[in-house]
Amino acid sequence: MTPFSEHLYRALIDHSVHGVAVVDAAGSIVYGNPAISRILGYTHGLLIGAPAEAIFKLIHPDDVDDVRYQFNRVFKDPTLIVEKQFRLKHFQGRWVHLHTTAKNCLDIPEIQGVVIFYRDITAQIRSEEALKKRILSLTSPKGSGEPLHLLDLFTREELQLLQDRFANATGVASLITEPDGTPITEPSNFCALCDLIRSTEPGLRNCRVSDAEIGRLNTKSVRVQPCLSGGLWDAGTGIEVAGQHIGNWLVGQVRDESQSEEKIRSYAREIGVDEDAAAEAFSHVKPMSNEQFQKVAEAVFILAKQLSNMAYQNVLQARVIANWEGAEQERAKIEEQFVQAQKMESIGRLTSGIAHDFNNLLTGITGAVQLAQMKVEKKDPLYETLGEINIAAMRAADLTQQLLSFSRKRVSEQQVFNLNELIHDMSRLLMRIIGENITLNIPQTGDVEYSILGYPGQVEQILVNMVVNARDAMSGGGSLTLDTVLLSSEEARALFAEELPPGETWVTLIVSDSGKGIEDAVLPFIFTPFFTTKSEGKGTGLGLSTVKTIMERHGGTITVRTTVGSGTRFILFFQKADTEVAPAASAEQLHLDLKSGNETILVVEDEDMVRKVIIKILKVHGYNVLAAASGRAALNIAREYERPIHLLLTDVVMPGMNGHDLAQRLVARYSDLKVIYSSGYVDNILDLDKETNAGLHFLRKPYTPRHLTEIVRKVLDDR
């Protein structure tokens, strides 16, 4: 090691906020960085040279046996890395919660010991305990629990990060407060004028009153008004859980032409602030149009609603935990499940948000490409290039639907499809999942008899879950076979599943691996939610339980045959569809016979590229098109348009007014107006299962010009 690198590494270790120690073969601490003393309160001299038994006496009695066991494991196995949480007594007598990672480095001449990294997680543990205490109090009899607070459900750091990022993205000031206006977070992007006003007691008092007023709970809309103290434009909305107002999210400190310097000078004199300084600060306040600020206010309203929804989900999850009170070991297991469920929900929100934006892009791309392709001769080389772009976009659309299926935000739409073809289409993805040391065998395509009625995205999820399980059972490599066979009810019941109903023909998928098999003691629990045999941190316990749930939704079932040491076969039974899969339209057919008309259509779509493509498609085919980027703009256009509007084509998910609310308002005014909703993402806005029978028309993104013109013509012709 060069002198430079020695100095560099020592500087890094010495200035680390986490503790680092080296323990020799006798168990004595031979090195400790300064952070250990800061974390535990002991002087460096007391720790260095301290034997193992002296340290073990400082460990909490409930933790010491397990720590001693893990410590001995690390000393015996040079390949092992052990992570452990335990409590150690601080010099002042309180317990410090530590998360440690230990690695055997006895064979390294420069170290010759076990290296242990210490991280103080006391604040995190206390926050979790406070959260648990508050939430569990909600399950007590009414009147016996304490009021819930925003910081019981989210950490201050989480709220601060969200607020700071919103402020940086929009360029406006932002603050999260208690319902009475008391700040919870540190202000983001606060202007010098507000800092000046809040420097006096009367100014600060007026600001708190203004913050409480503008953050009054309103679940329908955001409040926009001049602040009561400085006259700048502010906006705010309340955050609530189960009807309880637990916080405010405030944005603002912008000015427009209605605000004058004299007004600021007058207010400065009133609260005892230097008026010249106030006027100077006022001149630097960010200017913003009312329209732009309204959009910012609507965005913060949506985010506040999301916080409210997440808070409510936390409460519901806590009630589940409270109902499972019992042994401490069982309680710990349930809390772990709760954390895992929260992680899954976060991943679901992320994937669905990405898929929503991606679907919009794909709708614009596929629409524009196919419009261009219709204007190019087939012999032109550009025609083939455009076709390749379109194929790539449609493959991306398939991937997006898998994301939406995973996050359970995809519009439910049953269809007849060929199971063998679906497996074949997913083969590349499945091969990436299993890796190069496992051979994948799949059925041949082309047999039209393997058609089932169901949800393709959910069957794709089944395949992914089954393949991941098989891969983990073959850590050293092996073979995985996906096979399909048609079985009569009698054959299926005799061979595999006695519980199947009679009189059906079953498309049976057999997933066979050459792995280690499943032990008899574990077998009864493999479909139980959150049950996992995988090592800590690798398994969610949701894979097979999700598969079983999806199979039941398809009217089928899943069973298993396994032998320890000889592999496992999962057998999945799908009901054979009464009809076969309709042949896919050719590329040429997609561009022929697009339906035309001359009616007036109001298109409402907040994504510019998608809106422009829709307008072009409809205008090319003879329609008179009115277009708006928001629900409010659409209402204004409809109000000013003097001739009949025959059809509303609206996106479902839009800032401010969603498509469903817009349609209700327009249909109430124009009783003959017909409506088509469009989206690739639906989350608590439209209950499609209930409304489909009531004549709901839905166009799922991404779609082609043919899909668009067909549904438009169909809805307009429907009497």
TASULNOR-V533664 format. One record per residue. N is the residue number from 1. PHI is phi as a letter, one per 30 degrees, with the letter a starting at -180 (none if undefined). OMEGA is omega in whole degrees, -180 to 180 (none if undefined). Layout:
# TASULNOR-V533664
n=N phi=PHI omega=OMEGA
n=N phi=PHI omega=OMEGA
This chain:
# TASULNOR-V533664
n=1 phi=none omega=-178
n=2 phi=d omega=177
n=3 phi=e omega=-179
n=4 phi=d omega=-178
n=5 phi=d omega=176
n=6 phi=d omega=180
n=7 phi=d omega=-179
n=8 phi=d omega=-178
n=9 phi=d omega=179
n=10 phi=d omega=178
n=11 phi=d omega=180
n=12 phi=d omega=-178
n=13 phi=d omega=-176
n=14 phi=d omega=-178
n=15 phi=c omega=179
n=16 phi=d omega=177
n=17 phi=d omega=179
n=18 phi=c omega=-179
n=19 phi=d omega=176
n=20 phi=b omega=179
n=21 phi=b omega=174
n=22 phi=b omega=-180
n=23 phi=c omega=-178
n=24 phi=d omega=-175
n=25 phi=d omega=179
n=26 phi=d omega=180
n=27 phi=j omega=-179
n=28 phi=c omega=177
n=29 phi=d omega=-178
n=30 phi=c omega=177
n=31 phi=a omega=174
n=32 phi=a omega=180
n=33 phi=d omega=-176
n=34 phi=e omega=-176
n=35 phi=d omega=180
n=36 phi=d omega=179
n=37 phi=d omega=179
n=38 phi=d omega=-177
n=39 phi=d omega=-172
n=40 phi=c omega=177
n=41 phi=i omega=180
n=42 phi=d omega=177
n=43 phi=d omega=-179
n=44 phi=e omega=-178
n=45 phi=d omega=179
n=46 phi=d omega=-176
n=47 phi=d omega=-177
n=48 phi=d omega=-178
n=49 phi=i omega=-180
n=50 phi=d omega=-180
n=51 phi=d omega=-177
n=52 phi=e omega=-175
n=53 phi=d omega=179
n=54 phi=d omega=179
n=55 phi=d omega=-179
n=56 phi=d omega=179
n=57 phi=d omega=179
n=58 phi=d omega=-177
n=59 phi=d omega=-179
n=60 phi=e omega=-178
n=61 phi=e omega=-179
n=62 phi=d omega=-176
n=63 phi=c omega=-166
n=64 phi=d omega=-178
n=65 phi=d omega=-179
n=66 phi=d omega=178
n=67 phi=d omega=180
n=68 phi=d omega=179
n=69 phi=d omega=-179
n=70 phi=d omega=179
n=71 phi=d omega=180
n=72 phi=d omega=178
n=73 phi=d omega=-178
n=74 phi=d omega=-178
n=75 phi=d omega=-176
n=76 phi=d omega=-172
n=77 phi=b omega=-178
n=78 phi=d omega=180
n=79 phi=c omega=-170
n=80 phi=d omega=170
n=81 phi=b omega=-175
n=82 phi=c omega=173
n=83 phi=c omega=-176
n=84 phi=a omega=172
n=85 phi=c omega=176
n=86 phi=a omega=-178
n=87 phi=c omega=179
n=88 phi=b omega=-174
n=89 phi=d omega=176
n=90 phi=d omega=179
n=91 phi=e omega=180
n=92 phi=d omega=175
n=93 phi=j omega=180
n=94 phi=d omega=-180
n=95 phi=c omega=176
n=96 phi=c omega=177
n=97 phi=d omega=-178
n=98 phi=c omega=168
n=99 phi=c omega=-175
n=100 phi=b omega=173
n=101 phi=b omega=-176
n=102 phi=b omega=180
n=103 phi=b omega=179
n=104 phi=d omega=178
n=105 phi=b omega=-178
n=106 phi=d omega=-177
n=107 phi=d omega=179
n=108 phi=c omega=-173
n=109 phi=e omega=-177
n=110 phi=d omega=-176
n=111 phi=c omega=180
n=112 phi=h omega=178
n=113 phi=a omega=175
n=114 phi=c omega=179
n=115 phi=c omega=-178
n=116 phi=b omega=177
n=117 phi=c omega=-177
n=118 phi=c omega=174
n=119 phi=b omega=-179
n=120 phi=d omega=180
n=121 phi=c omega=-177
n=122 phi=e omega=-179
n=123 phi=d omega=179
n=124 phi=d omega=-180
n=125 phi=d omega=180
n=126 phi=d omega=178
n=127 phi=d omega=179
n=128 phi=d omega=179
n=129 phi=d omega=178
n=130 phi=d omega=178
n=131 phi=d omega=-179
n=132 phi=d omega=-179
n=133 phi=d omega=-178
n=134 phi=d omega=-175
n=135 phi=d omega=179
n=136 phi=d omega=178
n=137 phi=d omega=178
n=138 phi=d omega=-178
n=139 phi=d omega=178
n=140 phi=d omega=178
n=141 phi=e omega=-177
n=142 phi=e omega=177
n=143 phi=j omega=-177
n=144 phi=c omega=-177
n=145 phi=c omega=178
n=146 phi=d omega=177
n=147 phi=d omega=180
n=148 phi=d omega=179
n=149 phi=b omega=-179
n=150 phi=e omega=-179
n=151 phi=d omega=172
n=152 phi=d omega=-174
n=153 phi=c omega=178
n=154 phi=b omega=176
n=155 phi=d omega=178
n=156 phi=d omega=-179
n=157 phi=d omega=179
n=158 phi=d omega=-180
n=159 phi=d omega=-179
n=160 phi=d omega=-180
n=161 phi=d omega=180
n=162 phi=d omega=-180
n=163 phi=d omega=-178
n=164 phi=d omega=-178
n=165 phi=d omega=177
n=166 phi=d omega=-180
n=167 phi=d omega=179
n=168 phi=d omega=-178
n=169 phi=d omega=-175
n=170 phi=c omega=-179
n=171 phi=i omega=179
n=172 phi=c omega=176
n=173 phi=d omega=-177
n=174 phi=b omega=-179
n=175 phi=a omega=174
n=176 phi=c omega=-173
n=177 phi=b omega=167
n=178 phi=d omega=178
n=179 phi=e omega=-179
n=180 phi=d omega=178
n=181 phi=j omega=178
n=182 phi=d omega=-176
n=183 phi=d omega=171
n=184 phi=c omega=-179
n=185 phi=c omega=171
n=186 phi=d omega=-178
n=187 phi=d omega=176
n=188 phi=c omega=176
n=189 phi=h omega=180
n=190 phi=d omega=-179
n=191 phi=d omega=-178
n=192 phi=d omega=-180
n=193 phi=d omega=-179
n=194 phi=d omega=175
n=195 phi=d omega=180
n=196 phi=d omega=-180
n=197 phi=d omega=-177
n=198 phi=d omega=179
n=199 phi=d omega=178
n=200 phi=c omega=-179
n=201 phi=d omega=178
n=202 phi=d omega=-180
n=203 phi=d omega=179
n=204 phi=d omega=180
n=205 phi=d omega=179
n=206 phi=d omega=179
n=207 phi=d omega=180
n=208 phi=d omega=179
n=209 phi=d omega=179
n=210 phi=d omega=-180
n=211 phi=d omega=178
n=212 phi=d omega=-178
n=213 phi=d omega=-175
n=214 phi=d omega=179
n=215 phi=c omega=179
n=216 phi=e omega=-174
n=217 phi=d omega=176
n=218 phi=b omega=-175
n=219 phi=d omega=-175
n=220 phi=c omega=-175
n=221 phi=a omega=178
n=222 phi=c omega=179
n=223 phi=c omega=178
n=224 phi=b omega=-178
n=225 phi=a omega=173
n=226 phi=d omega=177
n=227 phi=d omega=-174
n=228 phi=d omega=-175
n=229 phi=c omega=-173
n=230 phi=c omega=178
n=231 phi=i omega=177
n=232 phi=d omega=179
n=233 phi=d omega=178
n=234 phi=b omega=172
n=235 phi=b omega=-179
n=236 phi=a omega=177
n=237 phi=a omega=-178
n=238 phi=d omega=173
n=239 phi=c omega=-175
n=240 phi=b omega=173
n=241 phi=b omega=180
n=242 phi=h omega=178
n=243 phi=i omega=-179
n=244 phi=c omega=180
n=245 phi=d omega=-174
n=246 phi=c omega=179
n=247 phi=l omega=177
n=248 phi=b omega=170
n=249 phi=c omega=-174
n=250 phi=c omega=174
n=251 phi=b omega=176
n=252 phi=l omega=-174
n=253 phi=i omega=174
n=254 phi=b omega=-178
n=255 phi=b omega=173
n=256 phi=b omega=-173
n=257 phi=d omega=-178
n=258 phi=d omega=-177
n=259 phi=c omega=-175
n=260 phi=c omega=178
n=261 phi=d omega=-178
n=262 phi=d omega=179
n=263 phi=d omega=179
n=264 phi=d omega=179
n=265 phi=d omega=-180
n=266 phi=d omega=-179
n=267 phi=d omega=179
n=268 phi=d omega=178
n=269 phi=d omega=-177
n=270 phi=d omega=-175
n=271 phi=c omega=175
n=272 phi=i omega=178
n=273 phi=c omega=178
n=274 phi=e omega=-172
n=275 phi=d omega=177
n=276 phi=d omega=178
n=277 phi=d omega=179
n=278 phi=d omega=180
n=279 phi=d omega=178
n=280 phi=d omega=179
n=281 phi=d omega=-180
n=282 phi=d omega=-177
n=283 phi=d omega=-179
n=284 phi=c omega=180
n=285 phi=d omega=-176
n=286 phi=d omega=174
n=287 phi=d omega=-180
n=288 phi=a omega=179
n=289 phi=d omega=179
n=290 phi=e omega=-178
n=291 phi=d omega=-180
n=292 phi=d omega=-180
n=293 phi=d omega=177
n=294 phi=d omega=178
n=295 phi=d omega=177
n=296 phi=d omega=-180
n=297 phi=d omega=179
n=298 phi=d omega=179
n=299 phi=d omega=180
n=300 phi=d omega=176
n=301 phi=d omega=179
n=302 phi=d omega=179
n=303 phi=d omega=178
n=304 phi=d omega=177
n=305 phi=d omega=178
n=306 phi=d omega=176
n=307 phi=d omega=179
n=308 phi=d omega=179
n=309 phi=d omega=179
n=310 phi=d omega=178
n=311 phi=d omega=180
n=312 phi=d omega=177
n=313 phi=d omega=176
n=314 phi=d omega=-180
n=315 phi=d omega=180
n=316 phi=d omega=178
n=317 phi=d omega=180
n=318 phi=d omega=179
n=319 phi=d omega=175
n=320 phi=d omega=179
n=321 phi=d omega=-177
n=322 phi=d omega=-180
n=323 phi=d omega=-179
n=324 phi=c omega=-179
n=325 phi=d omega=-179
n=326 phi=l omega=-179
n=327 phi=d omega=-178
n=328 phi=d omega=179
n=329 phi=d omega=179
n=330 phi=d omega=179
n=331 phi=d omega=-180
n=332 phi=d omega=179
n=333 phi=d omega=-178
n=334 phi=d omega=179
n=335 phi=d omega=177
n=336 phi=d omega=177
n=337 phi=d omega=179
n=338 phi=d omega=179
n=339 phi=d omega=-180
n=340 phi=d omega=179
n=341 phi=d omega=178
n=342 phi=d omega=177
n=343 phi=d omega=-180
n=344 phi=d omega=180
n=345 phi=d omega=179
n=346 phi=d omega=178
n=347 phi=d omega=179
n=348 phi=d omega=179
n=349 phi=d omega=-179
n=350 phi=d omega=-177
n=351 phi=d omega=-178
n=352 phi=d omega=177
n=353 phi=d omega=178
n=354 phi=d omega=-178
n=355 phi=d omega=178
n=356 phi=d omega=-180
n=357 phi=d omega=-178
n=358 phi=d omega=178
n=359 phi=d omega=177
n=360 phi=d omega=179
n=361 phi=d omega=-178
n=362 phi=d omega=177
n=363 phi=d omega=178
n=364 phi=d omega=-178
n=365 phi=d omega=-177
n=366 phi=d omega=179
n=367 phi=d omega=-179
n=368 phi=d omega=-179
n=369 phi=d omega=-177
n=370 phi=d omega=173
n=371 phi=d omega=179
n=372 phi=d omega=-178
n=373 phi=d omega=179
n=374 phi=d omega=-177
n=375 phi=c omega=-176
n=376 phi=c omega=176
n=377 phi=d omega=-177
n=378 phi=d omega=-179
n=379 phi=d omega=178
n=380 phi=d omega=179
n=381 phi=e omega=180
n=382 phi=d omega=-179
n=383 phi=d omega=-180
n=384 phi=d omega=179
n=385 phi=d omega=178
n=386 phi=d omega=178
n=387 phi=d omega=178
n=388 phi=d omega=177
n=389 phi=d omega=-179
n=390 phi=d omega=179
n=391 phi=d omega=179
n=392 phi=d omega=180
n=393 phi=d omega=-180
n=394 phi=d omega=175
n=395 phi=d omega=176
n=396 phi=d omega=178
n=397 phi=d omega=177
n=398 phi=d omega=178
n=399 phi=d omega=179
n=400 phi=d omega=179
n=401 phi=d omega=176
n=402 phi=d omega=176
n=403 phi=d omega=-179
n=404 phi=d omega=177
n=405 phi=d omega=179
n=406 phi=d omega=-177
n=407 phi=d omega=176
n=408 phi=i omega=177
n=409 phi=c omega=-178
n=410 phi=d omega=178
n=411 phi=d omega=-180
n=412 phi=d omega=-179
n=413 phi=a omega=178
n=414 phi=d omega=176
n=415 phi=a omega=176
n=416 phi=d omega=179
n=417 phi=b omega=-178
n=418 phi=d omega=-176
n=419 phi=d omega=180
n=420 phi=d omega=-180
n=421 phi=d omega=178
n=422 phi=d omega=179
n=423 phi=d omega=-180
n=424 phi=d omega=-180
n=425 phi=d omega=-179
n=426 phi=c omega=-171
n=427 phi=e omega=180
n=428 phi=d omega=179
n=429 phi=d omega=-178
n=430 phi=d omega=179
n=431 phi=d omega=176
n=432 phi=d omega=-178
n=433 phi=d omega=-173
n=434 phi=d omega=-180
n=435 phi=i omega=-172
n=436 phi=d omega=-176
n=437 phi=d omega=178
n=438 phi=b omega=178
n=439 phi=d omega=-180
n=440 phi=c omega=176
n=441 phi=c omega=-178
n=442 phi=b omega=-179
n=443 phi=d omega=177
n=444 phi=d omega=176
n=445 phi=d omega=175
n=446 phi=j omega=178
n=447 phi=d omega=-173
n=448 phi=d omega=-175
n=449 phi=d omega=-175
n=450 phi=c omega=-179
n=451 phi=c omega=178
n=452 phi=b omega=176
n=453 phi=c omega=-179
n=454 phi=a omega=-176
n=455 phi=c omega=-175
n=456 phi=e omega=-179
n=457 phi=d omega=-180
n=458 phi=d omega=176
n=459 phi=d omega=174
n=460 phi=d omega=178
n=461 phi=d omega=176
n=462 phi=e omega=-178
n=463 phi=d omega=-180
n=464 phi=d omega=-179
n=465 phi=d omega=-179
n=466 phi=d omega=-179
n=467 phi=d omega=177
n=468 phi=d omega=178
n=469 phi=d omega=-180
n=470 phi=d omega=179
n=471 phi=e omega=-178
n=472 phi=d omega=177
n=473 phi=d omega=-178
n=474 phi=b omega=-176
n=475 phi=d omega=180
n=476 phi=c omega=-178
n=477 phi=j omega=-180
n=478 phi=l omega=-180
n=479 phi=b omega=179
n=480 phi=b omega=-177
n=481 phi=b omega=171
n=482 phi=c omega=-177
n=483 phi=b omega=178
n=484 phi=b omega=180
n=485 phi=a omega=175
n=486 phi=c omega=180
n=487 phi=b omega=170
n=488 phi=d omega=-180
n=489 phi=e omega=-178
n=490 phi=d omega=179
n=491 phi=d omega=-178
n=492 phi=d omega=-178
n=493 phi=d omega=-179
n=494 phi=d omega=-174
n=495 phi=d omega=-167
n=496 phi=b omega=-165
n=497 phi=b omega=-179
n=498 phi=d omega=-174
n=499 phi=d omega=-180
n=500 phi=d omega=178
n=501 phi=d omega=180
n=502 phi=d omega=171
n=503 phi=i omega=-179
n=504 phi=c omega=167
n=505 phi=c omega=-171
n=506 phi=c omega=168
n=507 phi=d omega=-170
n=508 phi=c omega=177
n=509 phi=c omega=-180
n=510 phi=c omega=180
n=511 phi=c omega=-175
n=512 phi=c omega=175
n=513 phi=b omega=179
n=514 phi=c omega=-175
n=515 phi=d omega=-171
n=516 phi=d omega=-179
n=517 phi=i omega=-177
n=518 phi=b omega=-179
n=519 phi=d omega=-178
n=520 phi=e omega=-178
n=521 phi=d omega=-177
n=522 phi=c omega=-170
n=523 phi=e omega=-177
n=524 phi=d omega=-172
n=525 phi=c omega=-169
n=526 phi=d omega=179
n=527 phi=c omega=-180
n=528 phi=d omega=179
n=529 phi=e omega=176
n=530 phi=i omega=176
n=531 phi=d omega=180
n=532 phi=b omega=175
n=533 phi=c omega=-177
n=534 phi=d omega=-178
n=535 phi=d omega=-175
n=536 phi=e omega=178
n=537 phi=j omega=-177
n=538 phi=c omega=-176
n=539 phi=c omega=177
n=540 phi=c omega=-175
n=541 phi=i omega=-178
n=542 phi=c omega=-174
n=543 phi=d omega=-177
n=544 phi=d omega=178
n=545 phi=d omega=176
n=546 phi=d omega=178
n=547 phi=e omega=-179
n=548 phi=d omega=179
n=549 phi=d omega=180
n=550 phi=d omega=179
n=551 phi=d omega=179
n=552 phi=d omega=178
n=553 phi=d omega=178
n=554 phi=d omega=180
n=555 phi=i omega=-179
n=556 phi=c omega=179
n=557 phi=a omega=178
n=558 phi=b omega=176
n=559 phi=b omega=-172
n=560 phi=b omega=171
n=561 phi=b omega=-175
n=562 phi=a omega=174
n=563 phi=b omega=-179
n=564 phi=e omega=-180
n=565 phi=i omega=-176
n=566 phi=b omega=175
n=567 phi=j omega=-174
n=568 phi=b omega=173
n=569 phi=b omega=170
n=570 phi=c omega=-179
n=571 phi=c omega=-177
n=572 phi=c omega=-175
n=573 phi=c omega=174
n=574 phi=c omega=175
n=575 phi=d omega=178
n=576 phi=d omega=-180
n=577 phi=d omega=179
n=578 phi=d omega=-180
n=579 phi=c omega=179
n=580 phi=d omega=-180
n=581 phi=d omega=177
n=582 phi=d omega=180
n=583 phi=d omega=-179
n=584 phi=d omega=178
n=585 phi=d omega=178
n=586 phi=d omega=179
n=587 phi=e omega=180
n=588 phi=d omega=-178
n=589 phi=d omega=-178
n=590 phi=d omega=-176
n=591 phi=c omega=-179
n=592 phi=c omega=170
n=593 phi=h omega=175
n=594 phi=d omega=-173
n=595 phi=d omega=-179
n=596 phi=c omega=178
n=597 phi=a omega=180
n=598 phi=b omega=-179
n=599 phi=d omega=179
n=600 phi=c omega=-178
n=601 phi=b omega=175
n=602 phi=c omega=-179
n=603 phi=c omega=180
n=604 phi=b omega=-175
n=605 phi=a omega=-175
n=606 phi=d omega=179
n=607 phi=d omega=-173
n=608 phi=e omega=-176
n=609 phi=d omega=180
n=610 phi=d omega=-178
n=611 phi=d omega=-179
n=612 phi=d omega=179
n=613 phi=d omega=179
n=614 phi=e omega=-180
n=615 phi=e omega=-179
n=616 phi=d omega=-178
n=617 phi=e omega=-176
n=618 phi=d omega=180
n=619 phi=d omega=178
n=620 phi=e omega=-177
n=621 phi=c omega=165
n=622 phi=j omega=-175
n=623 phi=d omega=171
n=624 phi=d omega=-170
n=625 phi=c omega=168
n=626 phi=c omega=-174
n=627 phi=b omega=178
n=628 phi=b omega=-179
n=629 phi=c omega=-178
n=630 phi=a omega=179
n=631 phi=d omega=-180
n=632 phi=d omega=178
n=633 phi=d omega=179
n=634 phi=d omega=178
n=635 phi=d omega=179
n=636 phi=d omega=179
n=637 phi=d omega=-179
n=638 phi=d omega=-178
n=639 phi=d omega=-176
n=640 phi=d omega=-177
n=641 phi=d omega=-171
n=642 phi=d omega=-179
n=643 phi=c omega=-176
n=644 phi=d omega=170
n=645 phi=c omega=-172
n=646 phi=c omega=-173
n=647 phi=b omega=171
n=648 phi=c omega=173
n=649 phi=c omega=-171
n=650 phi=b omega=169
n=651 phi=d omega=-180
n=652 phi=d omega=-174
n=653 phi=c omega=179
n=654 phi=b omega=175
n=655 phi=d omega=179
n=656 phi=i omega=-178
n=657 phi=d omega=178
n=658 phi=d omega=-175
n=659 phi=d omega=-179
n=660 phi=d omega=179
n=661 phi=d omega=178
n=662 phi=d omega=-178
n=663 phi=d omega=179
n=664 phi=d omega=-179
n=665 phi=d omega=-179
n=666 phi=d omega=179
n=667 phi=d omega=177
n=668 phi=d omega=-179
n=669 phi=d omega=-179
n=670 phi=b omega=-171
n=671 phi=d omega=-178
n=672 phi=d omega=-176
n=673 phi=d omega=176
n=674 phi=c omega=-170
n=675 phi=b omega=169
n=676 phi=b omega=175
n=677 phi=c omega=178
n=678 phi=b omega=177
n=679 phi=a omega=169
n=680 phi=c omega=-171
n=681 phi=a omega=179
n=682 phi=b omega=-176
n=683 phi=b omega=176
n=684 phi=i omega=178
n=685 phi=c omega=177
n=686 phi=b omega=173
n=687 phi=c omega=-172
n=688 phi=d omega=-178
n=689 phi=d omega=-179
n=690 phi=d omega=-171
n=691 phi=c omega=-178
n=692 phi=e omega=-178
n=693 phi=d omega=-180
n=694 phi=c omega=176
n=695 phi=j omega=179
n=696 phi=d omega=177
n=697 phi=c omega=-174
n=698 phi=b omega=178
n=699 phi=c omega=-175
n=700 phi=d omega=176
n=701 phi=d omega=-6
n=702 phi=d omega=-179
n=703 phi=b omega=-179
n=704 phi=c omega=174
n=705 phi=e omega=180
n=706 phi=d omega=178
n=707 phi=e omega=-177
n=708 phi=d omega=-176
n=709 phi=d omega=179
n=710 phi=d omega=-178
n=711 phi=d omega=177
n=712 phi=d omega=-180
n=713 phi=d omega=-179
n=714 phi=d omega=-178
n=715 phi=d omega=-180
n=716 phi=d omega=-179
n=717 phi=d omega=-178
n=718 phi=d omega=-178
n=719 phi=c omega=none
